[in-house]
Amino acid sequence: MQWFGHLRGKDGRRKHYFVFLFSFAFLLFSFLLPAVADTARHYTELKFSPVPEVKVPEYTRYQMDNGMIVYLMQDRELPLVSGTALIRTGDRLEPGEKIGLAGLVGEVLRTGGTAKHSGNELNELLEQRAASVETSINTTVGSANFSSLSEDLNEVFSLFAEVIKEPVFAQEKLALAKTQQRGEIARRNDDPGDIASREFQKLIYGDSSPYARTVEYQTLDNITREDLVSFYQKYFLPSNVILGIVGDFDKSAMRQLIEEKFGNWKPSGVKQEAPIPSASQAKKGGIFMVNQPQLTQSNVLMGHLGGQLNSPDFAALEVLNGVLNGFGGRLFNEVRSRQGLAYSVYGYWSPQFDYPGTFLAGGQTRSDATVPFIKGVLAEIERIRTSAITPAELAYAKESELNSFVFKFQDPSQTLSRLMRYEYYGYPPDFIFRYRKALEATTIEDVQQVAQKYLQPENIVTLVVGNAAEINPPLTSLTPNVTSVDISIPTPKSSNR
């Protein structure tokens, strides 16, 4: 009381300030009280709101005289413009004795500069405008991207076109890229997760498959600047390009700019359709071991060859994924939570657009829990094949996927990217809506049918990266034949590295 009296006598304004402060604190506490008192609910009690209607933003698609396909989608929310060019190529098309060639083309295409600007000059010009131009080539596609403020669009788009049309593949930048690649080869066995992913792909597709092969010192040494130029000339043709641009621009002005920068780009040769390499399973069944004595835990990957996104059963397989995988899925609940056998555990059907993907399961576990972990995962795979899922599991898996559908359309650039990918891989533009319709119609019987059809325990390959001496019971308790995997890095035949 004396304290308040002192405040009152010294400064009336301070009195009002503290009265306000205490009143605000009381109201805030009262407001939060119901939330604090509310009882936490189990995730199975959550109720999902109806799925919002999803609409594809308006867009324009047209084909230029030189064969290049263009998508335009306006988004006036921010003064930004971005674009992507998809190029029909991929590292699966590079010759086996020059593995790494496509990746170097994708890197040096940008870093090596153009006929008008060196790579360093491009860096300076883009940094001055807070813009970017990047290029890369992965397994199935090449890409070039740009982002820019609307006010700098003309200048940045001009540089973007230069990079695609007029690269010089500067020798010094190629040498630098190869040096960096050699460093990656030297370090590729440092991470057990990387080892597991790489070697599992080899077991599934085969060492020499374009979907599993790795860059080696020798294949890198075989690559010359002339190889980069030749690869570029073979695949970087206007008729091999799908260009998509989204952002704050005027459509007619954008079309004029595209015509100005790409209309005079003529093919340097006759377009050749490159056949898509096939894929089949190399190893069927078996347990494989990469012994890493320094590890205290095991990385386990299990699975077999899978399928493609355009499978008529894709929707039912996604529901199966929802039941088997993720937080609240069977593997999480049983193997991790109830049995306590895993730090992480997963299992899902992982298709690709135009070649067979994989069914993949696995996780990380203690060395002494490796064998029980493998048994636990296999048991759940067998259970979902032989026993019907519950109505609650079906509803939760379907509703989770359907309610996530809206997030696939948060940004116009997401929609544009999807439309471009569908065209690139030969899918209908409404593929995602067909998928949603099939998802809504999926039944318990559908899920059990695809589980029996697509999950093949007899073909499951199991790879363990861990400390063999600490795995107890040993892997031989599962099968007498455990194959050791050699991950040593071959030395180059030449000394010129």
N, C-alpha and C positions, 0 to 999 in steps of 0.2 A: 504493500500500500504506500509506503514511503517512497518507493521507487517511482510509482505512477504519479504520486503527488509532486515529486521532484520534476518529472517530465512536464506535468501540467503547469507548474509554476514557471518553469523556464521557457517553455515554447509550446504554445497550443497546437501549432502545426505538427509537431512531433507526435503529440497525442493522437491526432487524427490519422497519422501515418501508421502507428502501431495498432490502432483499432482496426484499420483497414486490413493490415497484414494478418492479424489474428482471425478476422472474419473470413478472409480469403482462404486461410489454412483450414478453418472449420468446414467451409463449403466444399473444398477439395476433398477432405477426408470423407465427408458425407457422400460425395459423388462416387468415390472409389469403393466405399464400403460394400455395396452389393456385389461388385465384381470380385472382391476379396472373399466374400462369404460364399460365392458360387462354387459348387462342388465340381472338381475336375471330372471330365467324362472320358470313357474309353473311346479309342478311335472308331470302333465299330458302331458307336452310338451317334456319330456325326451325321447330320442330314445335309444333303447337297441341294442347292437351289437349282431350278430348271436351267438347262444349258442355254446361254444367250444365243440369239440368232447371229450367225456369222455371215458377213457379206464381203465378197472380193471387191477391193477398190477398183474404180474404173481404170482401165489401162488401154494402151494402143500397141498393136503388134503389126509389123510390116516387114517386107523383105526388100533389100536394096538390089539394084541391077547387078551388082557383083556377087550376089548370093548371100550376103550377110543378113542375118535376122536381127531385128531390133524390137525391144520392148521399152515402152515409156510409161511411167506411172508418176503422176504428180502427187506431192505431199508438201503443202504450203505451211505446215506447222512451224518449221524452223528454216532459217535462211541457209540451208545446206543442200548439197547435191552429191550423190554417190553413184557409182556405176561398177558393173562387173562384166567382163567378157569371158565367156566359157569357150575354150578351144578344144576341138575334138582331137585329143591326143592322150597321153598317159605313159607312165613309166612301164606299164605292161607291154608297151610296143617297142621298147628299146632292145637291141640285140643282147644275147646272153653274155657275150664276152665284154660288153661295155655297160654293165649294170651301174647305175648312177648317172648315166648320160642325161636322161630326162630331167632329173632333179637339178643338174647343173645348168641345163638350158633355162629352166624356170627361174633360177637364181640370177644368173649372169645376164639374162634378158633385161633385167632392171639395173643391176649394179654395173654392168659393162657399158652403159650409156648408149647414146644414139648417134646417128650421123651428124646431128646438130649440137648435141650437148653431151659432155662426158658424164659418167656416173656421179662424180662429185658436184658438177654443175647442176645436175638434176636435184641432188640433195639440197643444195643451197636455195634454188628457186622454189622448191616445195616448202622448205622450212620457213621461208619468208612469208608464205601465204598460209601457214598452218594447214597445209594440204598433204596428201600422200598419194603415191602410186606404187603398188606392189604387184609382184608376179610370182607364180609358183606352178609346179606340175606335180600331181600326186598319181596314184595308181591308175585312175580312170579318166582324169580330166586335167586340162591346163586352165589357168585362170589369171586374169589381170584385173586389178581393182584400183579405183581412185576415189578420193573423197575431197570435197572442196567447199569453201564458202560460195554462196551463189554469185557474189560479186566477182569472184576469181575464176568462175567456171570456164570461160573461154581460154584463159592461159593454161589452166591445169588440164583441161581436156585435150588441148593441143599437145602437151607433154605426154599425156596418156597415149594418144594416137601415135606419137613418135616411138615410144617404147615398143608398141605392138608391131608397127610397120617398118621401123628403121633401126633395129638393134645392130650393134657392131661387135658384140661379144669380145670386148677388150681382153687381150691375152693376160695382162697383169691381174685383172679381176677373176679370170678363170683360174689362174695359179693360186690366188688367195682362197677361192672357194674350194679348190681341191685340197689345200693345206688344212682348212677347217674341217673338211670331210674326213681327212686322215685322223685328225684329232678325235672325231666322233667314233671312228672305227676302233681306235685304241682304247676308248672309254666305254665301249658298248656292253662290257660285262660287269660294269660297276654296280648296276641296279638289278636286284633279283627279279623285280617285276618286269623290267624290260627284257631280261633273259627269257622269262616264262612266255611273254607275248610273242617274241620273235621265234622261239623254238617250237611253240605250239602251232604257229602258222605253217612251219616247215613239216611238222608231223601230219597236219591235215592235208595241205596242198602238195607237198613234196619240195625237196630242196631246190629244184630247178624251176619250179612253177613261177610264173611272173607275179603271182599273188603272195609269194613267200620268200623269194630270193633276196639276198642282202648284198650291199656294196662291200667289196673287198679291195685291199690295196692294189691287187693286180688289175681288176676291172677298171679301177680309177686311173691307173697308169696307162691303160689302153686308150683313154679318151683324149682327143685333141680338139683344138678350136674348130678345125674343119668338120669334126663330127657334130659339134653344136650347130654350126651353120647348116649342115646337111639336114639334121633333124628338124630345125626350125623351118627350112624351106619346104620340107615334105608335109608338115602338118599345119603351119601357120598360113592358112589361106582364108580369104574372106568368106568363102562358102563353108568353112569349118567353124565359123564364129557365131555365137549368139551373144548379142550385146544388150544389157539391161541397164536402164538409168532411172533412178527414183529421186525425188526431192523437189525443191523449190525452183522451178523453171517454167518458161513459156514453151508450149509444145511445138508451135510452128518454128520458133527460133532454135529450139533444140534439134529439130529435124534438119534445119538448114545447117547447123553446126556439124552434125554427124555427116551430112553429105559433103560438106567442105573438107572434113578431115579424113573420111574413109571412102568417099565416093570414087576417088581416083586410085584406090588400092586394087590392083589387078592381080589375079593369081599368077605365080611365077611358073606354074606347071599345071598338068592335068590332075584333077583331084582323084585320089585313089582311096577306095574304101578299105580301111584297115580291118581285117577280121578280128573279132573279139576273142582273145585266148580262152580256151575251154578250161574247166576245172573239174577234177575228180579227187576222191579221197585217197591219199597215198597210204597211210597206215590205218588199218581197221582193227580197233581194239588194242589192248596192251597197256602196260605201265612203263613209263620212261622216267629216268632220274638224271637230274643235273646236280652233282654233288658239290656243295659249297660249304666246306667245313667251318667257315667263320660265322655262319648264320645260326640264329637261335630260334628261328621259326621257318615254316614252309610256305612257299607260294604254290598253290595247286590250281591247275587248269584242266578241265575235263570237257570233252565234247566230240562232235563229229561234223561232217559236212552238212550244211543247211540248204536254204533255198533263196528265192528272189522275192522282192516286194510285190511283184505282180502275180503271186500265187493266189488262186481263188480262196485259199484258206487263211490268208494273211490276217484278217480281222479276228478269227477264232484263235490264231496263234498269239496275237497280242493280248487277248483275254487270258490265255494260258500264262503268258508272261506275268500278267498282273496278279494271278493267283500264286505263282511260284516265286516271284522275285520281289525285291523291294521291301521297304519298311512295312511290316504287317503281313508279308508274304509267308508262304509255308517254310521256305528255307530259313528265313530270318527267325521265325517263331520257333521252329523245331531245332535246327542245327546250332544256331547262335544263342537264342534265349533259353530254351528248355535244356538242351544238352551242354551248352557252354563250350562248344567245340571250335568256335571261330571268332576272330577279330572282325572279319568281314566275310560275307557269303552272298553269292548271287547265282542265278541261272536263268537264261533267256534265249529265245530264238532271235538270231541277229541276221536278217537277210540283207542282200545287196541289190542294187538296181538292175544290173545286167549280167551278173555271174553269181554262182551259189555262195552264200555266206556261211555262217556256222551256227550250230547250237552250242552255246558256251556256258559252262558252270564252273564254279571254283571259289577261291577266296584265300585268306591267310589264316594260319592256325599255328599253335605251338608245335614244336617238333614231335613231342610225345603224343600229340593228339592227331597226327597226320592220318593214320590209318582209320581211326574212328570217324574223322571228318569225311574222308572219301566214302566210307560206308554210309554215313548219314546222308550225304548228297545223293548217292545212288538210290538209297531207300526212298527218298522223296520223289525222285524221277520215276521210280517204279510205281509208287503209290498214285501219282497223278495219271499214270497210264492205265492202271487197273481199277481205280475207284473213281466214281463220279464226284465232281466237286459239289459243294453245297450251294443251295440258292443264295445264301448270304455271300459266299465267295464270288459267285457270278455277278451279283449285283454290285458288290464293292469294286471288283476289277473293271466292270463296264462303266460304272459311274465315275470312277477315278479318271479313266481315259477320256470319257466324253466331256467331263468338266475341265479337263486340261486342254481340250480342243480350242477353246477361245484364245489361249495363250499362243497358239500357232499363228494368230492373226493380229497380234498386238501392234505390230509395226508394218507399214506397207512394204518395207524392204524385205520382210520375211515372206510375204505373199509373192512378191516379184521373184525372189530367189527360187521359191518352190515352183513357180510356173516355168522358169528357165530350166530347172533341173528336169522337170517332167518332159519338156520338149527335147532336151539333150539326150535323155535315155529312152525316148519313144513312149512315154506314158500319156494318157489323156489329161487335158488340163484340169478336169474335175475329179482326178483320181482321189484326192483327199476326201471329197464329199461322198464318193462311192464307198470309200473305206468307212466313213462314219455310218452310212446307211447299213453296211454289212455288220458293223460293230453293234449297232442297236438291235439287229436281228439275231445275234449270236445266242445260242442256247447251251445248256449244260451238256446236251448230247453232242453238239458241235465241238465243244472243248475236249471231251473225252475222245472223240473220233480223231481229232488232229493230234492229240497226245499219243494215241496208239499208232497213228500213221507216221508221224514225223520224229518222235523220240525213239532212238534205236540203241538200247543199252549194249547190244552186241558189237556196235561200231564205236563205242565211246573210247577215245584215247585219253589216257590220264598222264599228265606231266607234273612232276614234283621238282621244284627247285628248293633245295634245303640241305641240311646237314645229315647225311646218311647215318652217321654213327649215333646221332641222337634220336632218330626216328624209331620208336619202340612202342608197340611191336613193329618189326621191320616191314617194308613193302612186300617182301617175299611171303608174308602171311596172307597176302591177297592173291598172289600168283607166283609160281616158282621162277618165272622168267621176267626179270626186271632189266630193261635195256638201258645202259648208260649212254648219255648224250654228250658228245664231244663239242665243247663250245670254244675250243682254242682258236685263236685268230691266225689265219694263214699269213705267212710272211710273203712279201712281194718277190716275184722271180727276178725282177730287175732291181738294181741298186739306185736307180734314178727316181727318187721319191720327192 
